[in-house]
Amino acid sequence: MTASRLIDSVASTTAHRDRDDVDVSIARLLVEFLPFKSVTIYRLIEDGATVRVARRITVLRGQDAIGSEDIGELSKLPTTDDRAAWRECARDRHATEYSADGKPRNVFPIESDAGVVGMLEIEPRRALRARDQLLIGGILRIVKNHLALLDYGECDALTGLMNRKTFETSFYKMRSRAVKDTSVAEPSWLGVVDIDKFKSINDNFGHLFGDEVLLLVAQLMRQTFRGADQLFRFGGEEFVIVLDRATPEGAAIAFERLRASIEKHAFPQVGKVTISLGFTRIDPRDAPSNCVERADAALYYAKDHGRNNVRLHEALVASGALKAADNSAKDEDVELF
């Protein structure tokens, strides 16, 4: 190992702005510079009170990388409680050694400012030495700092949800996975949420309480949806939800659950707050602009018909309440913003 090559590899890792690319780069770096047979990076996903474990990448020495596993059905993923070492790593934030199939393993927590967000698991060719531990720890500290910078650029400062400028990239990655995996029957869905009469909340109670409403709505969204779903704040009182793989009935239930939870929540000083929500099915050929446009049309229909309700674009078109959207942007890389 030479210091210059190692520094170059670390510099290359922190040059990436895509989290999947960061994961691959970290795994390759460790396999290259340390005596490991394999390196696997896991993502931790909250599923109610359970924390599930999804593989992001596995790099085997001398072989091609193995990509992320399907997270469409969270219930099929293992949990941190399935292995004592995983549980200790995630809970206590320290490296743990264990054995699987008679082979030694070491697992390290991957942290961000929000806590433990993943795990790094290695299969060493020999017992780890002190200098190996120090190198891994140093690289993971660099990764933590890099993830903090990514979070700063990708997350909404007030709510902590992903921001508007990250939506298009996330949408295309999700759509690409859907195109590749034709075995999955259940589609994904996009919902647009708007807080009803939010201007009146700001006018009557002040922006401080208006911001608190936004924060609490974001918290209720996190509690309602699965870790595999993606939540965005588009600005002002508008939010976007990408619901990963659900039946039409399941999607309607999930969006209705959010509407009901917000309606019954007691917001400090403000009292009752409601939302209107429009959603649409994501076609694997969709441009993000088309998808948002359809969900927006359903949202405005909801607002024009009493607010505090959830509407599905395709159902409105089938009933004649809305005209079918123009799908001319399909199969084109149309920039949304």
N, C-alpha and C positions, 0 to 999 in steps of 0.2 A: 504494500500500500504506500503511495506517495501522497504527501500533504497537498501538493498542487492538484492532483487528480481528484482528491476528495473534496477540496474547496470548489473546484470546477463543478463537480456533481451536485454539491449543495446549492451552488449558485443557480444551476439549471433547474433544480427543484423549485426554488423560490421564485423563478421567473414565470412559472405557470399561474394562470388566473382561473383555470377550470379545476374544480376539486377532484374530478376523476383523473385528470392528468397529474395532479399533485400526488395522488395515491400511487399511481403507477410508478412515478419517478422515485418516490420514497422506497417502495419495495425493490425496485431494480438497484438502487444505490446500496441498500443493505446487503442484497445478495452478492453484489459485485465486490464489496469491500470487507465483508465479514464471512466467516466460515459457516454459512447457513445453507441447508438443503432447500429450504423454502421460506417465503415470507408471505403472510396473509394479512390483509387489512380488512377489518370489519367495521360496519357502521352500526351504531346503537339506535334503535327506533322505539319510541314510547308507544305502547299499545295499552291505553288505560293505565292500570297499576303495574303492568308487565313491561319489561324492557326486552325487546327482541334483538337478535343478532343477525345481521345480513352481511354476507361477504361482498366486499367492494372489488377486491383484486387479489389474486394469488400469483406469485412469481416463483417458478421452480428453476433451480440452477440449470442452465443449458437448455431450457425449453421456453416455449411461448407463454405469455401471461394468460391466465384464466380470468375471464371477466366477471362482472358482478352477477349475482343470482337474482332471480325474479322475486320481487317484493310485492307482487299483486295480491297475494293471499297471505297476510301477516300471520294468520293462525298456523301456517305450516312452517314458519321460521322457528329456530331454536330460541330459547331465552337465556338470559345471563344466569338464571337459576339452574340450568341444565348441567352446568359444570361449576364446581366450587371455585376453581381458579378464575373463571370469568366473573363470577359474582364478587369475589374479593377484589379483583382488578378494578371493576367498575365502581364498586362501593367505596373501597378504601384508597383508590387512586395510587396503587403501587404495583410494581412488577411481581408476577407470581410464576412459579415453576411447577409443572405437573407432568404427568405421563399419559399419553393416549396411544392405544394399540401397542403398548410396550416401548414407545418412542418418546424421548424427552421433548417437552415443549416449554417455551417461555412466552408469557403474554404481558404486554405493557399497555397502560392506558394512553389513549390519544385525547388530549384535553384542548378545550377552547375556553374563552372567558366564561362561557355558559356552563362549564363542567366537563365531565367525560362524555365525549361524543363518538368515540370509537375505540377499537383495540387493535394493537399490532401483535400478531402471533408468529413466532418463528419456530422452525425445526432446526436446531443447530447440528452441526457435524461433530461437535465435541462440546464439553461443558463450557459455558460462558466464563470468560475471564473478567477481571475487574475492569480492564481497559475496554473490553467489548461493551460492558454495561454502561460505562461512562460515555462511549461514543453514541450508543443508542439513545441514552438520556439526553445528550446534547442535541442530537438531530431532532428528537421529539420536541424539545424546547423551541428550536428554530421553527418547526412546523406549527406549534401553538401560536407563536408570534405572527407567522404568515397567515394562519387562519383568522386571526383577529383582524388583520388588515383586509382580508377578503370580506369578512363579516361587515366591516365598516363601510366598504364600498357597495355591498350587495343588500344590506338590510336597512329597513326604514328606521330612522333614528328614534322616533317616538314609540312605535309599537314593537319593534324587533322582528316584524315579519319581513319577508323578502320584498325588495322594492320593485318599482315598475320597470326599471331598466334591465333587471335580471329575467323578466318574464319571457321574453322572446327566446333567449338561449335555452332556458329550462323547457319551454314548449317544444322546441325543435328536437331536443334530446329525448323527451318523452315520446314524441311522435316517431322518431327514428327507431326506438325500442319496439313500438307497436307494429311498425312495418316489418321488422325482422322476426318478431315472434307471432306468427300467424296462427299458432295453436291456441291462443287466448281468445275465448269467445266474448268475454265481457269488455265493453268499451270503457274509455275514460270520459270524464265530463268536465265542462268548464262552467262555473257559476260566477255571476257578477252581483255583488252585494252593495246596496246603498242604504245608509241610515236615513230613515224617514224624518223629514223636517229638521235636518241637522242645523240649518242656518238659524232656525228659531231657538235651538238649544244654545248656540253661541250668543245670540242676541239677548236672550232672557236671563242666562246664567253666567255668561262670560266665557272666554276662550279657555280658561283654566279648567272649568268643568267640562267644556267641550272636548279638551284633550283627554280628560279622564274617561269620558265615554268611549273615545277611540281606543284607549288602552284596554278597557274592560271588554269591549267587543272583540278585540284581538285575542284576549285571554279566553273568552268563551269559544272562539273559533278553534283555538288550540285544543281545548277540552273536548270539542265535538268531533273533530276529524282525526284520522289515523296518521301515524308518523310518515306513511308513504304518500299522503296527500300534500299538496303544495299550497301555501297560503301567501298571498301578496297584498300589500297595500299600494293601491294605484295613485293615491293622493287624495287629500280632502277626506270625504266620508265614504269613498269608494274602495272596495276590496274585491279581489279575485281569488277564486278557489279552483284548483285543478284536482278533481276527485279521481283517484287512480283506480280504474277497473271496478266497475259495479254494474249490476243489472239496472235497467230503468227504474224499477221499483226501489231498489236499494239506494240509488242516487237521490230519488225523490224523498225517501225517508231521512237520509242524512241531511239534506238541505232544509227540510221541514223541521228537523230536530234543532238545527241552529236557530231558525226563526223563532221557534217556541222558547228556547232557552233564553234568548235575548228579551223576548216579550215578558217573561216571568221574572227576570232579574231586576232587583231593586237597585237602581243607579243612584249613588249619593247625590243629594240635593235635587237632581233632575227627576228622579222617580222612574216612570215608565218610558222605555225607548223601544222602538220597533224598527224592523228592516223590511225592505222589499228585495226580492231575489229573482233573477232570471237565469236559467241554465240551459245548456245545449250539449248534445253529444259531440265528442271530438272525433272527426273523421281522420284516418291515418294520412290523408292527403291534404288536410286543412292547412291553410295559412293562418297564423295567429290573428291577423286582422279580421278575417272572415268569422272565426270562431267567436271573438269578442263582440263583433257586430251582431251576431245572432242572439247571444246571451243578453246584450244590451237591449235589443228589441223586446225580448221577453220581460226584461226588468222594467222598461218603460210601460209596458202593458200592465204589469203588476201595480205600478204606481198610479196609472190612470184608472185602475179598477179597485180602489179602496186602500192601497198600500198594505203593508203588513201581510203579504202573501208571497207564495212561491209559484213561479210559472215556468213550464218547459216549452222552449221554442217549437220543437217538433210537434207537440200536442196542439199548440195554438195554430200552427200552419194546417195541421190535419183537420181542425175544426172550422177553418176559414177565417179565424180571428186575425191572423197575420198572413202576409204574402210570403212565399218561399224566398229565402235570401239568394242573392246572386253569388254563385260559387265560382265565378271566373278567376278568382285568385288562387284556386287550388293548384297544387303542383308548381307554384312559383315561390321563389324566395322573396316575398314581399316584406319589407321592413315595416314594423308596426309603428315605430316612433322615429 
